[in-house]
Amino acid sequence: GNSAQEMVLSVGLAQVFCSLLEEDAERARRELAQVLALEERQPSRFHLAGQHGLRLLIEALDGTAPPERPPAAVSGMRWNRQFVLLGDAVRHGRAGSADLADEAVAAAVEAASPFPMSRHLGLRMVAESAAADGWGDPVTWLKEAEEYFHQADVTAVASACRGLLRKTGVAVGQRRTGSDRLPAGLRSAGVTVREYEVLQLLADNMGNKDIARRLHISPRTVEKHVASLMAKSNLQNRSALTEYARNTPH
């Protein structure tokens, strides 16, 4: 019924996008798979739920999309088109066609002009591929996205942009703002913003490698943050710290 159709929109347009804003690409992939399963059972009238746009970009980044698949007509809708074109840019770049990649990303930016958040997020998503394959202007995209998401208080994406900039050899200062969002007890114990980000992920029982991927830092750096958190919270082991994280207001 209508509730099943609206579930497609809720998962595909809202949850997937929110997962990407939390830098949780794996969860976004699972949610897109859920959208496709719902669509197979009962095709919906909602064409902006990711199946005709964002999914094509993620498949291009993953290298799982058939290169010659003609997009559905609804992929030409402006919201969808921005992601379809970014996916095209990624494929052209990997094929060594930098000029075609640049043309596609310019068209994507134009399509995304009414949607500044998705424009910056999309360019953040393709920046690593662009840097690896030698097309576009990934450093500028990442700098602009970092500033945008920092100002928007979307810390996960801003942090990811800083991490990717460092990978490309760009010197990036650590943002020190945000300490006011730490619970008072943690702030008085000297917990840093980055340590608090690690603590929040420990609450989900994530391992060092998963935390490192999420925050775009090394597992060794995560290990140091965990050790610091244990010292500052007077806890003896990681299990106790994980339990402490679960009971800490976020």
C-alpha positions, -999 to 999 in steps of 0.1 A, spaced: 0 0 0 10 36 4 30 28 35 52 4 16 57 29 -12 66 56 13 91 33 29 111 34 -4 113 71 -1 121 71 36 149 46 32 163 58 -2 160 96 0 165 100 38 183 72 54 208 66 26 218 103 24 220 105 62 243 74 62 266 91 37 266 123 58 278 100 87 305 86 64 289 51 67 291 40 31 285 3 40 252 12 57 242 33 27 249 3 4 227 -19 26 199 7 26 201 10 -12 198 -28 -15 167 -25 7 152 1 -16 158 -22 -46 142 -52 -28 112 -30 -19 109 -18 -55 110 -54 -68 82 -64 -46 61 -34 -53 73 -7 -78 68 28 -63 59 61 -79 89 77 -61 118 82 -85 142 101 -62 148 73 -37 183 65 -50 176 37 -73 180 59 -104 207 83 -92 228 78 -61 230 40 -66 246 46 -100 273 68 -84 280 43 -57 282 14 -82 306 35 -104 328 41 -73 327 4 -65 333 -6 -101 302 -28 -102 281 -9 -127 278 -21 -163 296 6 -183 271 8 -211 238 4 -192 214 31 -205 200 51 -176 163 52 -170 145 83 -182 139 93 -146 177 94 -141 174 127 -160 155 143 -132 178 170 -117 183 153 -83 192 120 -99 212 135 -128 238 151 -105 248 116 -92 245 99 -126 269 124 -141 294 120 -112 293 83 -118 300 89 -155 329 111 -145 344 83 -124 341 58 -152 356 81 -178 385 89 -154 393 53 -148 392 47 -185 419 74 -189 395 99 -205 402 129 -183 386 154 -207 353 134 -207 355 131 -169 359 168 -166 329 175 -189 308 151 -169 317 166 -135 311 201 -148 276 190 -159 271 174 -125 280 206 -107 255 225 -129 227 199 -122 235 201 -85 234 239 -83 200 240 -64 213 214 -39 245 227 -22 248 199 3 245 171 -22 269 190 -46 296 191 -19 289 156 -8 290 142 -43 323 159 -51 337 146 -18 326 111 -29 345 113 -62 375 133 -51 396 102 -41 389 86 -75 397 118 -93 430 122 -74 440 86 -82 431 88 -119 443 124 -126 411 143 -135 391 172 -120 402 194 -92 399 171 -61 420 193 -38 397 223 -43 366 201 -40 378 187 -7 387 221 7 354 236 -2 335 206 10 354 206 43 346 243 49 309 237 39 304 207 62 324 222 90 301 253 89 271 230 87 283 210 117 285 178 97 316 167 115 320 132 99 322 145 63 344 175 73 368 151 90 368 128 60 377 157 38 406 167 60 418 131 60 417 128 22 435 162 18 463 149 40 465 118 18 470 140 -12 499 157 5 480 189 15 488 204 49 456 207 68 451 222 103 430 203 128 397 220 135 396 227 172 360 239 174 333 216 187 346 211 222 315 228 235 295 198 223 314 175 246 296 164 277 308 184 306 324 154 324 345 145 293 355 181 287 367 185 323 387 153 320 405 168 290 389 146 263 396 161 229 370 164 201 388 136 181 388 113 212 351 120 216 345 109 180 364 77 187 344 72 219 311 76 200 321 48 176 333 26 204 297 27 217 288 7 185 315 -19 194 336 -10 164 372 -22 160 402 0 155 403 -6 117 366 2 113 370 34 134 401 43 114 382 40 81 353 60 94 375 89 107 401 86 79 430 81 104 453 52 109 445 22 132 476 31 152 462 66 158 429 51 169 449 29 193 465 59 209 431 77 213 417 46 229 446 44 254 442 81 261 405 77 267 411 48 291 436 69 310 413 99 312 383 79 323 403 57 348 393 25 331 415 -6 328 404 -22 295 386 -17 262 355 -36 273 350 -12 302 356 17 279 330 4 254 305 0 282 313 36 294 309 48 258 274 33 256 264 51 288 278 84 278 253 110 264 259 117 227 
